[in-house]
Amino acid sequence: MNETFNQKLVTYTLENAGHFYIIENVPAKVCEETGEQLFAPSTVEQIRSLVLGHTKPVRVVETPVFKFVN
């Protein structure tokens, strides 16, 4: 299978210690066939610094939570 990756800006979501974080405009290589996202190690480190550091978010959003019942 031949996969094609293109550089794009994506929205990255993360849960840490019961808190959810949304990081916008994250550079990633995205597979056109599967949607898989690959991040450079320096990008992952910057995300980690944003979440664990004392960076003030640009905005805060309220997020509804649903429980899946089958």
C-alpha positions in Angstrom: 0.0 0.0 0.0 1.4 3.4 -1.0 0.6 6.1 1.5 0.8 9.8 0.7 1.6 12.2 3.6 1.1 15.9 3.3 2.1 18.6 5.8 -1.0 20.2 7.4 -2.1 22.1 10.5 -4.4 20.0 12.7 -6.2 20.3 16.0 -4.7 18.0 18.6 -6.8 16.9 21.6 -5.4 15.5 24.8 -6.6 14.2 28.2 -4.3 14.5 31.1 -5.2 14.0 34.8 -8.9 14.3 34.1 -8.6 17.5 32.1 -9.1 17.9 28.4 -6.9 20.1 26.3 -7.3 21.3 22.7 -4.2 22.6 20.8 -5.0 24.3 17.5 -2.7 24.8 14.4 -0.4 21.9 15.2 1.9 21.0 12.3 1.6 17.3 11.3 2.2 15.0 8.4 -1.3 13.6 7.6 -1.9 10.4 5.5 -4.3 11.2 2.7 -5.6 7.6 2.7 -6.0 6.9 6.4 -6.0 10.2 8.2 -3.1 9.1 10.4 -1.2 12.0 11.9 2.6 12.0 12.5 4.2 14.6 14.7 7.8 15.6 14.9 9.5 15.0 18.3 10.0 18.8 18.8 6.2 19.3 18.1 5.3 16.7 20.8 7.7 18.4 23.2 6.1 21.8 22.6 2.6 20.3 23.1 3.8 18.8 26.4 5.2 22.2 27.5 2.0 24.0 26.7 -0.1 21.6 28.7 2.2 21.0 31.6 3.6 24.5 31.7 2.1 27.8 32.8 1.1 29.0 29.4 -2.2 30.8 29.5 -4.8 29.4 27.0 -6.1 31.7 24.2 -9.6 30.7 25.3 -11.5 28.1 27.4 -14.5 26.1 26.1 -17.1 24.1 27.9 -17.4 20.6 26.6 -20.4 18.3 27.0 -19.7 14.7 28.1 -21.8 11.8 27.1 -21.8 8.2 28.4 -22.1 5.6 25.6 -24.8 3.0 26.5 -25.5 -0.1 24.4 
